[in-house]
Amino acid sequence: MAPILARVLANLGTKRSFVIHGCGGLDEISLAGEALVFEIRDNNIKETTLDPVNYGLSRAPISALAGGDAKINARIIKNILSGAQDQAGCSCH
């Protein structure tokens, strides 16, 4: 589906866009694995693969993205916004 969406954006005349097909079907880049990146620029499409490991990051399963209930998720957000060292702020993993 990502190549089709990239072609649609090119046909619509987008100046510059990116379509991401991440590992596990995510629509974003994650630590779970490689992501296909389609860069659309001036009706041209360039397809590349981006692997976070190439940038010094370790692999992590998609399940590591899970938060918790509303109380835990609120604490996670507060910790992120305050710059707390323990970003997760929970023991749910």
N, C-alpha and C positions, 0 to 999 in steps of 0.2 A: 504494500500500500504506500510506503514512503516514496518510492520512485514515481508513482502516479501522482501523489500530492506535489512532489517537486516539479513535475512537468506542468501540472495545472497552474502552479504559482508562476512558472516561467511564461506560460501562455497568457496569463493575466497581466504580464508586464511588470512584475515586482522588480524593484531595483536591486535589492539584496535580501535574501532570506535564507534560513537554514531549516531543514527538516531532519529530525533526529529519530533514529530507530535504535533504541538501546537494547541491551541484553535482556532477555526475558520478555520482550515486547513492550518495554517501557518507552514513553515518548520523551525520554531525557537520558542524559549520560549518567551512569551510575558506576559504582565500584564492583558490580556483579560481573562485568565483562566488557568486551568490545562494543562499540556503538558505530553504526553506519551513519555518516554525516553527509547530507546532500546540501551543497552550497549552491544557491541559485543567485546568479548575478548577471543582469542584462541579458536575459533569455538563454544563458548558458548554465548547464548543470555540471558540477564537479562532485564526484563521489569519492569520499575518503573514509578510512576507518580510524577511529580514535580509541586508544586503549589507555586507561588511566594508569596502568602499570608502567607505561613509558614515561610517566611524569613523577615517578617515585611513590605512587600510592599503592597500597595493598588491596587485594581483592576482598570483598565482603559480600555475603549473600543478600539477595533482595529482602529477605526477612529481617535484616538488620535495620531496615527503614521503618519498621513498625514502631508505633508509639505505644500507647496504652489507652486507658480510659480518659475521660475529660480532665480529671484532676492531674494525672501524670502528664498529659499533653500540655496543659497550662503551665506546669512547672518547667517542662522542656523549653517552651517558648520564652518564658521569663528568663531562664538561664542563658539562652542564646542571645536575647536582647540586652542582657546585663553584662555579657562578655564573661560569664562564669567559666572557670577552667573545665569543670565537668559539664559539658554541653548537654548530655542526656539527662542528668539529674534524677535518674531513676534506676531501680534495680530490676527492671522488667526484662532484661536481656540475659 
